[in-house]
Amino acid sequence: MAKKSAPTTPPSRRARGFETASKLVGKQIRDVGEARGFAVSRLLTHWAEIAGADIAATCRPIKISYGKGGLGANLTLLTTGAAGPMLQMQLPALREKVNACYGYNAIARITLTQTAPTGFAEGQAEFTHAKPKGPRAIAPEIWQNATETAAGVRDDSLRTALERLACNVLSKAQNTKGKSL
C-alpha cells in the first residue's frame, strides 16, 4: 500500500487565518530597505527604540553604503542643521546602539547630512510625529442614539467602547448622507 504524500502547494491565504501586518508587508519593506543598503529592516522600522526617543526626534537613517574593502559600512543620517552639532557628539554611543541591533560591528562610520526643515527631495523634513487632533464635537442626537444602542451591555468598558464605535459609525453615515457624487 503506497503512502499518500502531502500536497506541495501552500495553503490558500484564507486557510492560514489572520496574519499580522508586518508579515503582510515584510517582503516589500525588505526590498525597499535592501535597495538603500539596509540588510536589516529593523533599523528603519524600530529607529526610535534603537536610537532612543531624543535622538530619533532629531534624525533618521537614510542610507547604508559599503566600501570596497568591506571593513564596515557607513550609515548616513539625515538631520536638521541646528541639531547637527549636538548629534555629532552622540555619534559614538549611537554607533554602538546600531551595531547592537545588527549583532556585530556592521557600522564603522556614521555620516550626518544636514538639511533645512523643508528639505530637498530626499530630506522631507519634520522628524517628529504629528500632534493628535483634539476630540471632535458629536451631535447630541448621535450621542443619544449611540447610548441607546449600547444600553443593554453590562460591562462598563465594553459599553463605552461600543458607544464610541456607534458614534463614529453614525457620524460617518450622517456626513456621507449629505454628499452626493
KOLMARDO-771473 format. One record per residue (C-alpha): residue in three letters; chain; x, y, z. Coordinates in nm, 4 decimals. Last residue first. Layout:
# residues N
<pt><resn>ALA</resn><chain>A</chain><x>X</x><y>Y</y><z>Z</z></pt>
...
//
This chain:
# residues 181
<pt><resn>LEU</resn><chain>A</chain><x>-2.1448</x><y>6.2146</y><z>-0.6291</z></pt>
<pt><resn>SER</resn><chain>A</chain><x>-2.3713</x><y>6.3228</y><z>-0.3473</z></pt>
<pt><resn>LYS</resn><chain>A</chain><x>-2.2868</x><y>6.4451</y><z>-0.0006</z></pt>
<pt><resn>GLY</resn><chain>A</chain><x>-2.5490</x><y>6.4929</y><z>0.2711</z></pt>
<pt><resn>LYS</resn><chain>A</chain><x>-2.5630</x><y>6.1217</y><z>0.3569</z></pt>
<pt><resn>THR</resn><chain>A</chain><x>-2.1841</x><y>6.0924</y><z>0.3760</z></pt>
<pt><resn>ASN</resn><chain>A</chain><x>-2.1549</x><y>6.3096</y><z>0.6882</z></pt>
<pt><resn>GLN</resn><chain>A</chain><x>-2.4528</x><y>6.1447</y><z>0.8617</z></pt>
<pt><resn>ALA</resn><chain>A</chain><x>-2.3224</x><y>5.7944</y><z>0.7939</z></pt>
<pt><resn>LYS</resn><chain>A</chain><x>-1.9761</x><y>5.8914</y><z>0.9235</z></pt>
<pt><resn>SER</resn><chain>A</chain><x>-2.1275</x><y>6.0402</y><z>1.2381</z></pt>
<pt><resn>LEU</resn><chain>A</chain><x>-2.3400</x><y>5.7250</y><z>1.2909</z></pt>
<pt><resn>VAL</resn><chain>A</chain><x>-2.0394</x><y>5.4969</y><z>1.2532</z></pt>
<pt><resn>ASN</resn><chain>A</chain><x>-1.8140</x><y>5.7060</y><z>1.4777</z></pt>
<pt><resn>CYS</resn><chain>A</chain><x>-2.0827</x><y>5.7498</y><z>1.7437</z></pt>
<pt><resn>ALA</resn><chain>A</chain><x>-2.1615</x><y>5.3763</y><z>1.7327</z></pt>
<pt><resn>LEU</resn><chain>A</chain><x>-1.7923</x><y>5.2951</y><z>1.7853</z></pt>
<pt><resn>ARG</resn><chain>A</chain><x>-1.7698</x><y>5.5380</y><z>2.0771</z></pt>
<pt><resn>GLU</resn><chain>A</chain><x>-2.0834</x><y>5.3864</y><z>2.2337</z></pt>
<pt><resn>LEU</resn><chain>A</chain><x>-1.9462</x><y>5.0355</y><z>2.1786</z></pt>
<pt><resn>ALA</resn><chain>A</chain><x>-1.6231</x><y>5.1276</y><z>2.3573</z></pt>
<pt><resn>THR</resn><chain>A</chain><x>-1.8173</x><y>5.2757</y><z>2.6496</z></pt>
<pt><resn>ARG</resn><chain>A</chain><x>-2.0380</x><y>4.9629</y><z>2.6712</z></pt>
<pt><resn>LEU</resn><chain>A</chain><x>-1.7295</x><y>4.7393</y><z>2.6665</z></pt>
<pt><resn>SER</resn><chain>A</chain><x>-1.5666</x><y>4.9385</y><z>2.9474</z></pt>
<pt><resn>ASP</resn><chain>A</chain><x>-1.8847</x><y>4.9387</y><z>3.1564</z></pt>
<pt><resn>ASP</resn><chain>A</chain><x>-1.9683</x><y>4.5678</y><z>3.1198</z></pt>
<pt><resn>ARG</resn><chain>A</chain><x>-2.3476</x><y>4.5254</y><z>3.1371</z></pt>
<pt><resn>VAL</resn><chain>A</chain><x>-2.4346</x><y>4.5835</y><z>2.7687</z></pt>
<pt><resn>GLY</resn><chain>A</chain><x>-2.8050</x><y>4.6546</y><z>2.7059</z></pt>
<pt><resn>ALA</resn><chain>A</chain><x>-2.7584</x><y>5.0308</y><z>2.6683</z></pt>
<pt><resn>ALA</resn><chain>A</chain><x>-2.5218</x><y>5.0070</y><z>2.3687</z></pt>
<pt><resn>THR</resn><chain>A</chain><x>-2.7730</x><y>5.1197</y><z>2.1048</z></pt>
<pt><resn>GLU</resn><chain>A</chain><x>-2.9427</x><y>5.3679</y><z>2.3380</z></pt>
<pt><resn>THR</resn><chain>A</chain><x>-2.6037</x><y>5.5274</y><z>2.4131</z></pt>
<pt><resn>ALA</resn><chain>A</chain><x>-2.5312</x><y>5.5569</y><z>2.0399</z></pt>
<pt><resn>ASN</resn><chain>A</chain><x>-2.8707</x><y>5.7120</y><z>1.9615</z></pt>
<pt><resn>GLN</resn><chain>A</chain><x>-2.8216</x><y>5.9685</y><z>2.2399</z></pt>
<pt><resn>TRP</resn><chain>A</chain><x>-2.4713</x><y>6.0540</y><z>2.1141</z></pt>
<pt><resn>ILE</resn><chain>A</chain><x>-2.5998</x><y>6.0934</y><z>1.7574</z></pt>
<pt><resn>GLU</resn><chain>A</chain><x>-2.8857</x><y>6.3172</y><z>1.8754</z></pt>
<pt><resn>PRO</resn><chain>A</chain><x>-2.6437</x><y>6.5288</y><z>2.0793</z></pt>
<pt><resn>ALA</resn><chain>A</chain><x>-2.4138</x><y>6.5951</y><z>1.7786</z></pt>
<pt><resn>ILE</resn><chain>A</chain><x>-2.0564</x><y>6.4937</y><z>1.8473</z></pt>
<pt><resn>ALA</resn><chain>A</chain><x>-1.7839</x><y>6.7551</y><z>1.8753</z></pt>
<pt><resn>ARG</resn><chain>A</chain><x>-1.4371</x><y>6.6437</y><z>1.7811</z></pt>
<pt><resn>PRO</resn><chain>A</chain><x>-1.1734</x><y>6.5482</y><z>2.0319</z></pt>
<pt><resn>GLY</resn><chain>A</chain><x>-0.8448</x><y>6.7283</y><z>1.9803</z></pt>
<pt><resn>LYS</resn><chain>A</chain><x>-0.6183</x><y>6.6498</y><z>1.6893</z></pt>
<pt><resn>PRO</resn><chain>A</chain><x>-0.3117</x><y>6.4413</y><z>1.7533</z></pt>
<pt><resn>LYS</resn><chain>A</chain><x>0.0247</x><y>6.6086</y><z>1.7066</z></pt>
<pt><resn>ALA</resn><chain>A</chain><x>0.2108</x><y>6.4876</y><z>1.4030</z></pt>
<pt><resn>HIS</resn><chain>A</chain><x>0.5167</x><y>6.2828</y><z>1.4866</z></pt>
<pt><resn>THR</resn><chain>A</chain><x>0.8554</x><y>6.4465</y><z>1.4998</z></pt>
<pt><resn>PHE</resn><chain>A</chain><x>1.1243</x><y>6.4281</y><z>1.2351</z></pt>
<pt><resn>GLU</resn><chain>A</chain><x>0.9897</x><y>6.7024</y><z>1.0095</z></pt>
<pt><resn>ALA</resn><chain>A</chain><x>1.1864</x><y>6.7267</y><z>0.6894</z></pt>
<pt><resn>GLN</resn><chain>A</chain><x>1.1381</x><y>6.5562</y><z>0.3650</z></pt>
<pt><resn>GLY</resn><chain>A</chain><x>1.5077</x><y>6.5210</y><z>0.3093</z></pt>
<pt><resn>GLU</resn><chain>A</chain><x>1.5344</x><y>6.3219</y><z>-0.0051</z></pt>
<pt><resn>ALA</resn><chain>A</chain><x>1.3678</x><y>6.5638</y><z>-0.2495</z></pt>
<pt><resn>PHE</resn><chain>A</chain><x>1.5013</x><y>6.8694</y><z>-0.0683</z></pt>
<pt><resn>GLY</resn><chain>A</chain><x>1.4268</x><y>6.9630</y><z>0.2861</z></pt>
<pt><resn>THR</resn><chain>A</chain><x>1.1519</x><y>7.1710</y><z>0.4451</z></pt>
<pt><resn>PRO</resn><chain>A</chain><x>1.3375</x><y>7.1711</y><z>0.7777</z></pt>
<pt><resn>ALA</resn><chain>A</chain><x>1.6638</x><y>7.2637</y><z>0.6024</z></pt>
<pt><resn>THR</resn><chain>A</chain><x>1.9217</x><y>6.9949</y><z>0.5527</z></pt>
<pt><resn>GLN</resn><chain>A</chain><x>2.2103</x><y>6.8352</y><z>0.7368</z></pt>
<pt><resn>THR</resn><chain>A</chain><x>2.3624</x><y>6.5054</y><z>0.6320</z></pt>
<pt><resn>LEU</resn><chain>A</chain><x>2.5439</x><y>6.3297</y><z>0.9127</z></pt>
<pt><resn>THR</resn><chain>A</chain><x>2.7845</x><y>6.0455</y><z>0.8475</z></pt>
<pt><resn>ILE</resn><chain>A</chain><x>2.8177</x><y>5.7463</y><z>1.0767</z></pt>
<pt><resn>ARG</resn><chain>A</chain><x>3.1220</x><y>5.5234</y><z>1.0462</z></pt>
<pt><resn>ALA</resn><chain>A</chain><x>3.2162</x><y>5.1597</y><z>1.1080</z></pt>
<pt><resn>ILE</resn><chain>A</chain><x>2.8678</x><y>5.0095</y><z>1.1025</z></pt>
<pt><resn>ALA</resn><chain>A</chain><x>2.8499</x><y>4.6281</y><z>1.0926</z></pt>
<pt><resn>ASN</resn><chain>A</chain><x>3.0286</x><y>4.5548</y><z>1.4217</z></pt>
<pt><resn>TYR</resn><chain>A</chain><x>2.8094</x><y>4.2568</y><z>1.5114</z></pt>
<pt><resn>GLY</resn><chain>A</chain><x>2.4577</x><y>4.1857</y><z>1.6390</z></pt>
<pt><resn>TYR</resn><chain>A</chain><x>2.2894</x><y>4.4127</y><z>1.3868</z></pt>
<pt><resn>CYS</resn><chain>A</chain><x>2.0862</x><y>4.5950</y><z>1.6523</z></pt>
<pt><resn>ALA</resn><chain>A</chain><x>2.3899</x><y>4.6071</y><z>1.8822</z></pt>
<pt><resn>ASN</resn><chain>A</chain><x>2.5759</x><y>4.7721</y><z>1.5941</z></pt>
<pt><resn>VAL</resn><chain>A</chain><x>2.3125</x><y>5.0465</y><z>1.5898</z></pt>
<pt><resn>LYS</resn><chain>A</chain><x>2.3434</x><y>5.1034</y><z>1.9649</z></pt>
<pt><resn>GLU</resn><chain>A</chain><x>2.7242</x><y>5.1140</y><z>1.9481</z></pt>
<pt><resn>ARG</resn><chain>A</chain><x>2.7108</x><y>5.3624</y><z>1.6592</z></pt>
<pt><resn>LEU</resn><chain>A</chain><x>2.4727</x><y>5.5813</y><z>1.8621</z></pt>
<pt><resn>ALA</resn><chain>A</chain><x>2.7177</x><y>5.5914</y><z>2.1532</z></pt>
<pt><resn>PRO</resn><chain>A</chain><x>2.9976</x><y>5.7020</y><z>1.9198</z></pt>
<pt><resn>LEU</resn><chain>A</chain><x>2.7665</x><y>5.9504</y><z>1.7372</z></pt>
<pt><resn>GLN</resn><chain>A</chain><x>2.6436</x><y>6.1451</y><z>2.0424</z></pt>
<pt><resn>MET</resn><chain>A</chain><x>2.8741</x><y>6.4466</y><z>1.9997</z></pt>
<pt><resn>GLN</resn><chain>A</chain><x>2.7731</x><y>6.4824</y><z>1.6336</z></pt>
<pt><resn>LEU</resn><chain>A</chain><x>2.4060</x><y>6.4871</y><z>1.7370</z></pt>
<pt><resn>MET</resn><chain>A</chain><x>2.4545</x><y>6.8081</y><z>1.9310</z></pt>
<pt><resn>PRO</resn><chain>A</chain><x>2.6393</x><y>6.9666</y><z>1.6383</z></pt>
<pt><resn>GLY</resn><chain>A</chain><x>2.3769</x><y>6.8555</y><z>1.3824</z></pt>
<pt><resn>ALA</resn><chain>A</chain><x>2.0579</x><y>6.9571</y><z>1.5643</z></pt>
<pt><resn>ALA</resn><chain>A</chain><x>2.0511</x><y>7.3099</y><z>1.4213</z></pt>
<pt><resn>GLY</resn><chain>A</chain><x>2.1151</x><y>7.1980</y><z>1.0649</z></pt>
<pt><resn>THR</resn><chain>A</chain><x>1.8331</x><y>6.9453</y><z>1.0596</z></pt>
<pt><resn>THR</resn><chain>A</chain><x>1.9167</x><y>6.5780</y><z>1.0478</z></pt>
<pt><resn>LEU</resn><chain>A</chain><x>1.9506</x><y>6.2992</y><z>0.7928</z></pt>
<pt><resn>LEU</resn><chain>A</chain><x>2.1692</x><y>6.0066</y><z>0.8932</z></pt>
<pt><resn>THR</resn><chain>A</chain><x>2.4092</x><y>5.8194</y><z>0.6673</z></pt>
<pt><resn>LEU</resn><chain>A</chain><x>2.5425</x><y>5.4882</y><z>0.7948</z></pt>
<pt><resn>ASN</resn><chain>A</chain><x>2.8836</x><y>5.3924</y><z>0.6519</z></pt>
<pt><resn>ALA</resn><chain>A</chain><x>2.9637</x><y>5.0231</y><z>0.6421</z></pt>
<pt><resn>GLY</resn><chain>A</chain><x>3.2419</x><y>4.8179</y><z>0.7859</z></pt>
<pt><resn>LEU</resn><chain>A</chain><x>3.5731</x><y>4.6950</y><z>0.6508</z></pt>
<pt><resn>GLY</resn><chain>A</chain><x>3.4358</x><y>4.5555</y><z>0.3228</z></pt>
<pt><resn>GLY</resn><chain>A</chain><x>3.7320</x><y>4.6844</y><z>0.1240</z></pt>
<pt><resn>LYS</resn><chain>A</chain><x>3.5159</x><y>4.8346</y><z>-0.1478</z></pt>
<pt><resn>GLY</resn><chain>A</chain><x>3.3113</x><y>5.0379</y><z>0.0990</z></pt>
<pt><resn>TYR</resn><chain>A</chain><x>2.9514</x><y>4.9647</y><z>0.1935</z></pt>
<pt><resn>SER</resn><chain>A</chain><x>2.6833</x><y>5.2302</y><z>0.1963</z></pt>
<pt><resn>ILE</resn><chain>A</chain><x>2.3928</x><y>5.2498</y><z>0.4389</z></pt>
<pt><resn>LYS</resn><chain>A</chain><x>2.1268</x><y>5.5081</y><z>0.3617</z></pt>
<pt><resn>ILE</resn><chain>A</chain><x>1.8522</x><y>5.7282</y><z>0.5055</z></pt>
<pt><resn>PRO</resn><chain>A</chain><x>1.8623</x><y>5.6857</y><z>0.8823</z></pt>
<pt><resn>ARG</resn><chain>A</chain><x>1.6607</x><y>5.9397</y><z>1.0824</z></pt>
<pt><resn>CYS</resn><chain>A</chain><x>1.7466</x><y>6.2456</y><z>1.2890</z></pt>
<pt><resn>THR</resn><chain>A</chain><x>1.6308</x><y>6.4844</y><z>1.5629</z></pt>
<pt><resn>ALA</resn><chain>A</chain><x>1.3341</x><y>6.3021</y><z>1.7186</z></pt>
<pt><resn>ALA</resn><chain>A</chain><x>1.5152</x><y>5.9697</y><z>1.6860</z></pt>
<pt><resn>ILE</resn><chain>A</chain><x>1.7965</x><y>6.1068</y><z>1.9049</z></pt>
<pt><resn>ASP</resn><chain>A</chain><x>1.5628</x><y>6.2014</y><z>2.1914</z></pt>
<pt><resn>ALA</resn><chain>A</chain><x>1.3482</x><y>5.8874</y><z>2.1600</z></pt>
<pt><resn>GLY</resn><chain>A</chain><x>1.6370</x><y>5.6435</y><z>2.1720</z></pt>
<pt><resn>ALA</resn><chain>A</chain><x>1.8499</x><y>5.5216</y><z>1.8848</z></pt>
<pt><resn>ILE</resn><chain>A</chain><x>1.7277</x><y>5.1622</y><z>1.8762</z></pt>
<pt><resn>GLU</resn><chain>A</chain><x>1.3717</x><y>5.2122</y><z>2.0012</z></pt>
<pt><resn>ALA</resn><chain>A</chain><x>1.3098</x><y>5.5219</y><z>1.7890</z></pt>
<pt><resn>TRP</resn><chain>A</chain><x>1.4581</x><y>5.3526</y><z>1.4796</z></pt>
<pt><resn>HIS</resn><chain>A</chain><x>1.2337</x><y>5.0455</y><z>1.5052</z></pt>
<pt><resn>THR</resn><chain>A</chain><x>1.1150</x><y>5.0196</y><z>1.1424</z></pt>
<pt><resn>LEU</resn><chain>A</chain><x>1.4306</x><y>5.1505</y><z>0.9806</z></pt>
<pt><resn>LEU</resn><chain>A</chain><x>1.6926</x><y>4.9622</y><z>1.1828</z></pt>
<pt><resn>ARG</resn><chain>A</chain><x>1.4636</x><y>4.6584</y><z>1.1858</z></pt>
<pt><resn>SER</resn><chain>A</chain><x>1.4994</x><y>4.6444</y><z>0.8071</z></pt>
<pt><resn>VAL</resn><chain>A</chain><x>1.8250</x><y>4.4505</y><z>0.8446</z></pt>
<pt><resn>ALA</resn><chain>A</chain><x>2.0186</x><y>4.4476</y><z>0.5173</z></pt>
<pt><resn>PHE</resn><chain>A</chain><x>1.9625</x><y>4.8219</y><z>0.4847</z></pt>
<pt><resn>GLY</resn><chain>A</chain><x>2.1644</x><y>4.9188</y><z>0.1764</z></pt>
<pt><resn>ARG</resn><chain>A</chain><x>1.9141</x><y>5.1548</y><z>0.0181</z></pt>
<pt><resn>ALA</resn><chain>A</chain><x>1.7775</x><y>4.8936</y><z>-0.2248</z></pt>
<pt><resn>GLU</resn><chain>A</chain><x>1.7845</x><y>4.6465</y><z>0.0648</z></pt>
<pt><resn>GLY</resn><chain>A</chain><x>1.5398</x><y>4.8647</y><z>0.2561</z></pt>
<pt><resn>VAL</resn><chain>A</chain><x>1.2951</x><y>4.8815</y><z>-0.0349</z></pt>
<pt><resn>ASP</resn><chain>A</chain><x>1.3022</x><y>4.5039</y><z>-0.0828</z></pt>
<pt><resn>ARG</resn><chain>A</chain><x>1.2776</x><y>4.4340</y><z>0.2935</z></pt>
<pt><resn>ILE</resn><chain>A</chain><x>0.9799</x><y>4.6668</y><z>0.3312</z></pt>
<pt><resn>GLN</resn><chain>A</chain><x>0.8027</x><y>4.4974</y><z>0.0386</z></pt>
<pt><resn>LYS</resn><chain>A</chain><x>0.8775</x><y>4.1499</y><z>0.1744</z></pt>
<pt><resn>GLY</resn><chain>A</chain><x>0.7526</x><y>4.2351</y><z>0.5252</z></pt>
<pt><resn>VAL</resn><chain>A</chain><x>0.4243</x><y>4.3885</y><z>0.4077</z></pt>
<pt><resn>LEU</resn><chain>A</chain><x>0.1893</x><y>4.1021</y><z>0.5016</z></pt>
<pt><resn>LYS</resn><chain>A</chain><x>0.4036</x><y>3.9631</y><z>0.7825</z></pt>
<pt><resn>SER</resn><chain>A</chain><x>0.4329</x><y>4.3034</y><z>0.9487</z></pt>
<pt><resn>ALA</resn><chain>A</chain><x>0.0568</x><y>4.3498</y><z>0.9214</z></pt>
<pt><resn>THR</resn><chain>A</chain><x>-0.0010</x><y>4.0483</y><z>1.1411</z></pt>
<pt><resn>GLU</resn><chain>A</chain><x>-0.1726</x><y>3.7481</y><z>0.9923</z></pt>
<pt><resn>PHE</resn><chain>A</chain><x>-0.5260</x><y>3.6186</y><z>1.0398</z></pt>
<pt><resn>GLY</resn><chain>A</chain><x>-0.6144</x><y>3.2724</y><z>0.9203</z></pt>
<pt><resn>ARG</resn><chain>A</chain><x>-0.3859</x><y>3.0460</y><z>0.7173</z></pt>
<pt><resn>ALA</resn><chain>A</chain><x>-0.6736</x><y>2.8836</y><z>0.5294</z></pt>
<pt><resn>ARG</resn><chain>A</chain><x>-0.7798</x><y>3.2188</y><z>0.3838</z></pt>
<pt><resn>ARG</resn><chain>A</chain><x>-0.4436</x><y>3.2686</y><z>0.2179</z></pt>
<pt><resn>SER</resn><chain>A</chain><x>-0.4630</x><y>2.9350</y><z>0.0465</z></pt>
<pt><resn>PRO</resn><chain>A</chain><x>-0.2448</x><y>2.6582</y><z>0.1788</z></pt>
<pt><resn>PRO</resn><chain>A</chain><x>0.0915</x><y>2.6128</y><z>0.0092</z></pt>
<pt><resn>THR</resn><chain>A</chain><x>0.1030</x><y>2.3707</y><z>-0.2829</z></pt>
<pt><resn>THR</resn><chain>A</chain><x>0.3015</x><y>2.0524</y><z>-0.2325</z></pt>
<pt><resn>PRO</resn><chain>A</chain><x>0.0126</x><y>1.8394</y><z>-0.1092</z></pt>
<pt><resn>ALA</resn><chain>A</chain><x>0.1208</x><y>1.5808</y><z>0.1456</z></pt>
<pt><resn>SER</resn><chain>A</chain><x>0.2197</x><y>1.2440</y><z>0.0072</z></pt>
<pt><resn>LYS</resn><chain>A</chain><x>-0.0106</x><y>0.9455</y><z>0.0171</z></pt>
<pt><resn>LYS</resn><chain>A</chain><x>0.1647</x><y>0.6315</y><z>0.1238</z></pt>
<pt><resn>ALA</resn><chain>A</chain><x>0.1538</x><y>0.3308</y><z>-0.1090</z></pt>
<pt><resn>MET</resn><chain>A</chain><x>0.0000</x><y>0.0000</y><z>0.0000</z></pt>
//
